[in-house]
C-alpha cells in the first residue's frame, strides 16, 4: 500500500539540454531541440536498453518529478536560485497551518501570483513532448506527476491519464467547502483590489489547489496510482530523486512484482539498485530517444 500520509512536495533535480531533431509531422511542432549531445558509452548503452524496454511494453506507467520541468524555466525550490532560497516567505506559505493562520502571508502570496512571479506563462519542453510520444504510440497507461504545473496536459497528455498527486497550481480550492475555480479567475479579483480573496460560496480561505505540507494526499489519487502500478508492464521514473513519499513507493512496488523499472534522472537515486536500467543524464537530452518519436497527435 502506498499510504495517504502528509506529502512533502518540492522534488527538484537538475537537467540538461534537448535532443532529437524535429521533422515535419513529428511530435514536437514549434519546439525544435538543439543537436543531440555526445553521450559517454555507458550512458548511450543505457539509453538503448531503456528504449528496447519501451518498445516491447504495452502498459507503461510514468512517474515524473520536477526535473522534467526545469528546462521549461521552472526553478527548483531549495537550490541556490530556488524559490524558497530567495524568498523564505514562499516556503512558509507552503505549510498549511502557517497559511491558514497568517493573513499577511496569504496577501503576499496572492500578490506574487498576481504579479506573475510564480511562473504562470511557462511552456512544455521536449521532455514533456517525449512522453506524449508514448501516448501517440498507444502504450502510455498512466502518468503520475509530482509536479503542479499542468505542463503534461499542455504538452498533449490526455487529462484522464494524469494523476496530479500533489495537485495543481493552475486551479484554486476553498479550504472550507468544495468550491474550485481557475487560478486566473481568482487573480482577476486580486488585481481588482482583493488582497486576500475569500471563497464566494462560503467565505472560507482560498489557496492554490496544491497539496501543502501538513495536508494529506488525496486517497483516490493514491489508490489509482497503486492500481496502475499493479497493471503496468513497465515503470518509468523521470526527473525525480524518488525522495518524496509515499508516491515514490510505486517504484519498489513495481520492482517487487517483477515489473521492469527504468529510472531517468540527472543524479543517482536511492532506488537505482532496484531498476532494470538507470540513465543518469539530462532529461531533455535522452528522453525523446528513449520514448520514440511516435506519430503526431491529431490535435497538435
N, C-alpha and C positions, 0 to 999 in steps of 0.2 A: 504494500500500500504506500502511496506517496505521502499521505498525511495532509492536513489542512491547517497547519500552524501558521504563525505570523511569517510574513515574507520579508526578506531583505533584498530590495531591488537596487539597481545601480551597478550591474555587472558589465564592466567595460574592458576591452582589450584593444591593442594597437594593431592596425592593419596597414597594408602597403598599397601598391598601385593597382592598375587594372590590367586585364588580359584579353585575348581573343578578339581579333578584328571582326567588326560587324560587316555584313554584306547585305545588299538589298534583299528584303524579305526575311532577314534574320530576326532573332528575338530581341535585339537591342536598338530599335529605331530611336534616333535622337541622342543616344549615348554611345559614342564610338570610343572604345578603350584605346589606350596607347599600346605600342608594341609589347609583345609578350616578353617579360623579363627572363634573363637566364636563371635557371634553377640549378642547384647543385644536384649531382647524380642521385643522391639518396632521396631528395625531395621529389625529383622527377619520377623516380620509380614509385614513390608513394602515391603520387597523383595518378599514375597509370593504374595502380592497383585499386585505388578508390573508384576510378572510372569503370573498371571492369565490374566491380560490385554493383554500381549503379545500373549498368547495362543489363544485368541479369535479374534485377529486382523489379517487383510489380507493385509493392505497397510500402513506399518509403515514408517514414516519419522524420521530420527535421525539427531540431530544437535550435533556435537561434538566440544569440546574445548580442550585446552592444557592439561587438567587434564588426558586425556586418554593416553597421550604420555609420561608423566613424568616417568612412570615405564620402558620406553624404554631408559631412560638415558638422555632425553632432559630436560635441566634445564629450570626453568622459566626465565622471563626477569627481574622482579623487586624484587625478593626475595633476601635474604642475600647472596646467592651464584649465583644469576641470572646473565645472560649475560650482561645486561645493568648496573647492580650494579658494576660488576667487570671491565667493560670496557665501560665507558661513550661514547667513540668514536663510538662504535657499535650502541648505541641509536641514536646518531646524524646521522649516516648513514641511519637510518630508516625514516628520514624526506626527502621527495623527493626534496625539494628546496635546502637543505644542500648538498645532494648527488650530485645534478647537478652542484652546484657552487663551490665545493671543490675537486679538483683533488687529493690532498694528502689524503683526507678521502677515496676516492674511491680506491686509491692504497693500503691503509691499509686494507680496506675491502676485496679486492681481495687477498691480502697476507694471511689474516686469513683463507679465504676459501681454498686457495691452500695448506695451512699447515694442513688442516683437523680440524681446531678449531671450525667449525660450524656444528658439528655432521653429517658428511656425511655417517657414517657407522652404524647408529643405526638401530635396527630391530624392527618389531612389537612385541607387548606383548599380553598377554591373553585377555586384554580388547579389542584390535583390533580383535582378533580371535573370541571373543564372538559375535561381530556384523556380522562377516562372517556367523555365525550360523543362523542369521535371513535370510540372502540371501539364504543359503542352504535349509532353510525351505520354501522358496518361498514367504516370507512375507515382505521383505525389498523393499520399493518403491524407496526411495531416501535417500542418506546420504549427508547432508550438513556439511562441516567441516570448522572451522575457522583456522585449522592447515595448515601449509605449508610444511609438511614433507613427504607427499605421503605414510605414513605408512598404511593407509587404503587399498590402492591399492596393496601394497606389502604384506599385510595380505591375500589378495584374493578377495577384493571387486571389482566388475567389474567397470572399469573406467567410463562407461556410466551412472552408478548410482550415481557417486560422483560429487558434486558441491563444488569446491575449492573456497570458497567465498573470501579468501584472497590470492589466487594464490598458487604458488609452488616455493620452493627454489631449486628444482631439475632441473629447466629449467632457461634459460636466455632470456630476451627480450630486443630489442632495443627501446629506448625511442623516437626515431625519425621516425621509419618505422615499418613495420610488421615483421621484422626478429625475429626468435626464434630459439634456439638451446638447446641442453642439457647443463647443468652446467659443466659436465665433459669435454666436447669438448672445452669450453672456458678456463677451468682451465689448460688444456694442454698448451694453449697459454701462460698463466700466468707463469707456471713453466718453459716455454722455454724463458722467459725474458720479456714478455709484461706486464708491471706493471699496466697499465690501458687500457685493450683491448678495441678497438673500434669495432663498427659494421662493418663486412666485406662487407656489401652491400652498406651502405650509409655513413659510418664514424661516426655515432651517438654514444651516450653514451649507454653502456650496463649495465644492472643490473639484479639481480635475478628477475624472473617473479612473484614477490610478490606485493601485494598492500601496498605501503608505506604510512606513514602519509602524508596527502596532496594530495593523489591520490583518485579518485573516484572509487568505486566498479564497476564491470562490470555489466551493466544494464541487459544483458541477464541472468547472473547468479542470480541476484535478482528476475527477473521475473520467472525463473524456480523454485526458492525456494518458491516463493509465490504460484505458481500453485501447486506444490507438497503439500504444507501445506493445500490448499483447497481440495485436493483429498484424503488426508490420513485419516485413521480411528484410528490412534494413533500417537501422537507426543512424542518423547523421546529426552530429553536434557541431554547429558552425558559429564561430566568433564568440564563444563563451568560455570562461575559465572554469565552468562547472563547479562553482563555489557557492552558488545561491540555491538553498534548499527550501522546500522539498523537491522542486521541479527537476533539479539535477539528477535525482534518483531514477529518472527514466533511462539513463544510460546503463547503470548497473542492472536495472530490471531487465532491459533488453538483453544484455550480455548473459545474465543468468538463465535466460531461456534459449540460449544458443543462437540468438539473432546477431548477425554481423553488425559491428559498430564502426563507423568512420568518424573521426574527430578532426576537424579542420580549424586550426586556431594559430594565431601568431606565436603564442607561448605554450609550453607544456602545461598539462592539467594533471590533477591527482588521479584522474580516471584513465589516463593514457594506457596503463598496463592492461586494462580491460578491452581495449579497442582492437579490432581486426587490422585497421590501418589508421595511422596518425600522420597528418600532414601539417607540419609547422611552417606556415608561410602566410603572406598577406592574403586575406580572404579574396579580394578582387583579383589577385594575381592567379589564383588557382581554381576558384570555384566554378567559373564558366566551363573550363575544361573537364572538371570532374562531373558536372551535371549534364554535359552535352548540349549542343546548340538547339536541338529540337526544331519544331515548326513554329512559325509566328502565330500568336493568338489572333483570332479574328478581329478582336476589338482593339488591337494595338497597332 
